[in-house]
């Protein structure tokens, strides 16, 4: 049934609460970033002891993960999470 037909018949159209847009989805929790960073740090150390070139990628990625963990923790602390 179209809205135009309902209007011409003098009926009103009501929307339900489910039609409202949903809230913004939450991001990844800070402890997931922190855990991943810890794994990358441990893996980077282990690979560095094995003289693997892959250790460079892990050692570079670990601080980036810690930064994301800190940023997500800060947002959660402010209540934006």
N, C-alpha and C positions, 0 to 999 in steps of 0.2 A: 504494500500500500504506500503510495507516495505521500510526501508531506503536503504537496500542493492540493491533493484530493482531500486530505484531512482539514486543511485550512478553508477550502471552499465549503466543506460541510459544517464549518463552525466548531470544529473540534480542536483542542489545543494539543500540542506535541510536548511531552515531558521527557526529559532525559534522566537516566538513572545515574547514580554515583559511579557506576562502573565505566561510564563514558569519559570521566575525567582522566587527563593524562597521568601516568604513573610517575612516581618520584624518581629522581636520578638514582641509578644503580650505584651501589657502594663499590669502591675500588678494592684492590687486593689488600688484605691486612698487612700491617707493618712486619709482623713476625714471620710471614712467608718470605718477604724480601730478606729479612735478617737471617733466616735459616739457609736460604739459597746462597747468601754471601758467605756464611760460615763454611758451607760445603765447598764453594769455589776457593776460599782461602786455604782450607785443608788440602784440597786437590792440587792447588797451585804449589803448595809447599812440598807435597809428595812428588809431583812431577818435576819440580826443580831439583830435588835430590836425585832423581833419575836422569837428569840432564835432558829432559824432553822439551822440544820447542813449544809444545802445547801449554807449558807452564806459564809462558808470557801472556797468553790469552786469559788464563784463569786469574793470574795476578792483576791484570788490568781490569777484569770484570768484577772482581770482589769489591773494590772501593765504590764502584758504581752501584752495586747492589746495596751496600751500606748507606749510600746517599739516598737511594729510593726508600729504604727502610726508615731512615731518619725523617724524610719528608712525609711519608705516610703516617708515622707516629705523631708528628707535629700537627698534621691535619686532624687526626683522630682526637688529639688532646684538645684542640680548639672546638671540636664538635662538628666539623665539616664532613667527616668520614661517611 
